[in-house]
Amino acid sequence: MKMDLITNLLGGFAQALSPEIILFMFAGTALGCVIGFLPGMGASTGTSILLPLTFGLHPICSLCMLVGVYFGTQYGGSISAIMLNVPGTSSAAITCIDGYPMFVQGRGGKAFGAGQFCSCIGSVISTLGLAIFGMALARYALRFSTPEYFSMTLMGLALTASLTGNSPSKGFLMMLFGMATTCIGVDSVTGVNRFTFGNIYLSDGINTVPILLGMMGFAELLNTASKGIQDSFASVANTKIRTKDLLLDKQDWKLCLPASLRSSVIGFITGALPGAGATIAGVLSYGVQKKFTKSPDFGNGAVDGVAAAEAANNASTGGAMVPMLALGIPGSPTTAVLLTALTMFGLRPGPMFYTTNGDMVWTLIAAMLIGNIFALIFDLGFIPICMRIMGKIQSYLIPSVACLCFLGAYSLYTRTAEIWIMLVFAVFGYLVRKFNMPVLPFILGAVLGDMVEGQFRQSLVLSGGSYSIFFTRPWSCAMLVVAIIAMVLPMIRRKKA
Amino acid sequence: MGNYLTAGFFMAAGIFMIAVILIKNYTFMTKYGPGAGFVPFVIAVCIIILSIVICVNTAHGSYDNDKDKLPDRAGAKRVLYLLLFCALAALALHWLGMAATIFLLYLFIVRFICEKSWISSLKAALVAAVVFYLLFAIGFSVKFPKGIFGF
């Protein structure tokens, strides 16, 4: 097993060190760092916008680029959090707590350095976790059949819906509405046209790409446009930070290293849980670090506070890849985009994925390790530069992203129908955000809805129509119980509160 | 108020789904298991129930921390402009072609939403049209309509 791991990883490195993969990994990482830095543009937004750009690439190049964007945004998200007290991604919000006071106190270089180096530690540990536990999980999951998959997918959806947003009922409502969108089109079992109303474009169903572009990319854009273009970055541009200011000294490492190691483990485990994600990982790790910290100014400019938050949110990226690759279940919106990318190339992640596409998995893991080093090096050079160019980029962010979404939606099937679908979902995404409805459960419902229905119906065909198949198989039953608890418990707790 | 509106929208969607299932006669059960109408029906019923739950919770003050964050007049105008420009661009794409459409879309967004001068907007739009054309039409070989300008 240990030898297998090393052999596979070395094989992955041999593939990943090809110039083509390195180029796309670097491009993705660099783009991710820039996207993550831009407020309002998270990993899910970045990957969904760039998804159409990768249509013409080789699957592994496409995946490496998107994964590069994924963790690149986590690196970049901390920059605007520390510099402007505006988290580039929601997961970087915890970084603001200690990072921004450090910047204001004139210790911005140390804050950036702690953020970047600890992000790298978190990402590397979680990628190794993916390498070690992903395969084990995949091997075990090979014993699963359609009832287990149905229960597991339902459990993931239930956990996501119950953990996101401020109300589980809103989460479940959004999840169900997302699933409802997958009912549109020809029913794969009976061949009946459902909810198409004679429209030929709807017969194939609604593709998830325009939904993702609309709900994430364009809806965020509408949100930014409604608030107005902030032009308050002049003071930031006047602050000079050089690359050598980002390096940490021995004292800083003494505080940061234990914090980042602890937070990496928490981040990896949290990331692997469907629906938990980088933000929850950051919150949990910051809470744990609060118990262990030796910094008197924790919460008001402590370097280990930045280290804990950043290591955790980066570690969650590797964790989130475990259920996506090994079980075919995305635990976050970004992994849902990655799953869409794989599906577009005719690949189906799941327990067999490690066997049938082992080369791809190990190349990806190796590329992730290489990409983390790229991200670190890129950001060490990028931070001083972006201090100066921030004001200029901000002005052209809205039109550039709007055009990317517009062209990306058209490129899918080279027809305008997808642009209209994207615009409809953009308006929907914008409005639901305004009314405090969580977007993540909708996205997961839209991505996994047809899978849940298919698994449910296939299971009943297997059992000859008996629902007992879901309860007589131990794993299926256990996961259904967890799903039911995830659905009921938050509602009871809320009622009691 | 926001919660009632949201719940009302979803409830209407659920009722609409059930009406379509009943009118179009999607089968609930076949001899091989659930039919085409089974899962959408269950989803629609759950949507209606949860919409009612949200209404009840709102009436009991459970969401008192939720604030509606609707934009001000200027913000709403920018949102509507952005949607309008994109909708017009979608309509004009076949007629004008990709490069000219992106040029105009970019120009109007920079001018009217980002509120830059006409000169800056024209320069930015020209650069953007060239970059996006090279990226999508040349780089990724996406087949765009040629339009009256032929590109």
Chai-1 contact restraints between the chains, C-beta under 6 A:
chainA,res_idxA,chainB,res_idxB,connection_type,confidence,min_distance_angstrom,max_distance_angstrom,comment,restraint_id
A,G56,B,F140,contact,1.0,0.0,6.0,A-B,restraint_1
A,S169,B,L50,contact,1.0,0.0,6.0,A-B,restraint_2
A,S169,B,V53,contact,1.0,0.0,6.0,A-B,restraint_3
A,S169,B,I54,contact,1.0,0.0,6.0,A-B,restraint_4
A,F172,B,L50,contact,1.0,0.0,6.0,A-B,restraint_5
A,L173,B,F10,contact,1.0,0.0,6.0,A-B,restraint_6
A,L173,B,L50,contact,1.0,0.0,6.0,A-B,restraint_7
A,L176,B,I43,contact,1.0,0.0,6.0,A-B,restraint_8
A,L176,B,C46,contact,1.0,0.0,6.0,A-B,restraint_9
A,L176,B,I47,contact,1.0,0.0,6.0,A-B,restraint_10
A,M179,B,I43,contact,1.0,0.0,6.0,A-B,restraint_11
A,A180,B,I43,contact,1.0,0.0,6.0,A-B,restraint_12
A,C183,B,P40,contact,1.0,0.0,6.0,A-B,restraint_13
A,D187,B,A36,contact,1.0,0.0,6.0,A-B,restraint_14
A,T190,B,A36,contact,1.0,0.0,6.0,A-B,restraint_15
A,V192,B,A36,contact,1.0,0.0,6.0,A-B,restraint_16
A,R194,B,A36,contact,1.0,0.0,6.0,A-B,restraint_17
A,L222,B,V79,contact,1.0,0.0,6.0,A-B,restraint_18
A,A225,B,R78,contact,1.0,0.0,6.0,A-B,restraint_19
A,A225,B,V79,contact,1.0,0.0,6.0,A-B,restraint_20
A,A225,B,L82,contact,1.0,0.0,6.0,A-B,restraint_21
A,A225,B,I113,contact,1.0,0.0,6.0,A-B,restraint_22
A,S226,B,P71,contact,1.0,0.0,6.0,A-B,restraint_23
A,S226,B,G75,contact,1.0,0.0,6.0,A-B,restraint_24
A,S226,B,V79,contact,1.0,0.0,6.0,A-B,restraint_25
A,I229,B,C114,contact,1.0,0.0,6.0,A-B,restraint_26
A,S395,B,C114,contact,1.0,0.0,6.0,A-B,restraint_27
A,Y396,B,A124,contact,1.0,0.0,6.0,A-B,restraint_28
A,I398,B,I113,contact,1.0,0.0,6.0,A-B,restraint_29
A,P399,B,Y106,contact,1.0,0.0,6.0,A-B,restraint_30
A,P399,B,I109,contact,1.0,0.0,6.0,A-B,restraint_31
A,P399,B,V110,contact,1.0,0.0,6.0,A-B,restraint_32
A,A402,B,I109,contact,1.0,0.0,6.0,A-B,restraint_33
A,C403,B,I102,contact,1.0,0.0,6.0,A-B,restraint_34
A,C403,B,Y106,contact,1.0,0.0,6.0,A-B,restraint_35
A,C403,B,F132,contact,1.0,0.0,6.0,A-B,restraint_36
A,L407,B,F136,contact,1.0,0.0,6.0,A-B,restraint_37
A,S411,B,V142,contact,1.0,0.0,6.0,A-B,restraint_38
A,T414,B,K143,contact,1.0,0.0,6.0,A-B,restraint_39
A,T416,B,A90,contact,1.0,0.0,6.0,A-B,restraint_40
A,T416,B,L93,contact,1.0,0.0,6.0,A-B,restraint_41
A,I419,B,A90,contact,1.0,0.0,6.0,A-B,restraint_42
A,L423,B,C86,contact,1.0,0.0,6.0,A-B,restraint_43
A,K434,B,K69,contact,1.0,0.0,6.0,A-B,restraint_44
A,K434,B,L70,contact,1.0,0.0,6.0,A-B,restraint_45
A,F435,B,G2,contact,1.0,0.0,6.0,A-B,restraint_46
A,F435,B,T6,contact,1.0,0.0,6.0,A-B,restraint_47
A,N436,B,D66,contact,1.0,0.0,6.0,A-B,restraint_48
A,E453,B,V39,contact,1.0,0.0,6.0,A-B,restraint_49
A,R457,B,G33,contact,1.0,0.0,6.0,A-B,restraint_50
A,R457,B,P34,contact,1.0,0.0,6.0,A-B,restraint_51
A,L460,B,G33,contact,1.0,0.0,6.0,A-B,restraint_52
A,V461,B,Y32,contact,1.0,0.0,6.0,A-B,restraint_53
A,V461,B,G33,contact,1.0,0.0,6.0,A-B,restraint_54
A,G465,B,G33,contact,1.0,0.0,6.0,A-B,restraint_55
